[in-house]
Amino acid sequence: MTAPEENQTTTRRRAPSMSPERRREMIIQTAIPLIAEYGAAVTTAKIARAAGIGEGTIFRVFADKGELLQACVAEALSPEHAVRELDAIDLSQPLPDRLAEAAEALQAHMSRMGAIIGSLGHHGGKHPGTVRGAGRDESTTRIRAALAELLEPDRSALRRSPEQIAALFFGLLFTQPRTQDEPDLTPQELVEVFLHGALPGGAK
């Protein structure tokens, strides 16, 4: 095979270039754990190395480092990932198992948010104000709706509507008290208290 033919073959076999939107998403996903670790002090060079790209590639899809940081905060606050995980929970499972999976997914979502916001907060980072065009209320509404869907198969056995129970469960997850003397409740323990109350054996 001649040299020109080899070059043509190489060109034909080369993988198609990544779209700007896909590249942007890849950079954000790579940057989020680094921001959680280093805060706003993380460099674009470090992010580029972790992503396996040149630093200049970052600035083809982001105007500057500040815009990248804001995009990462918005991604961390977005309910998209949490809603997808809630929607993927098997509705044929018993209610306690469904809620335990939901609690685990939402606790992970809160941990991601806390890691990013906390890290940037310590380094002078700014809250983006909105989450992909949706405010906090809309984000909360979407998560509650996904929780209500998990409760729907047991509607007839619930004392209140799935929507009201979902709101209560959501509130419990986001307002769990932290104490130094007691370990955090596991998702299963939290669900047990939520469904059966604080008294042993569900006593009244």
PyMOL commands that set and color helices and strands:
alter all, ss='L'
color gray80, all
select helices_A, chain A and resi 3-13+20-41+44-51+55-61+65-77+80-87+95-122+136-157+162-174+187-196+200-202
alter helices_A, ss='H'
color red, helices_A
deselect
rebuild
show_as cartoon
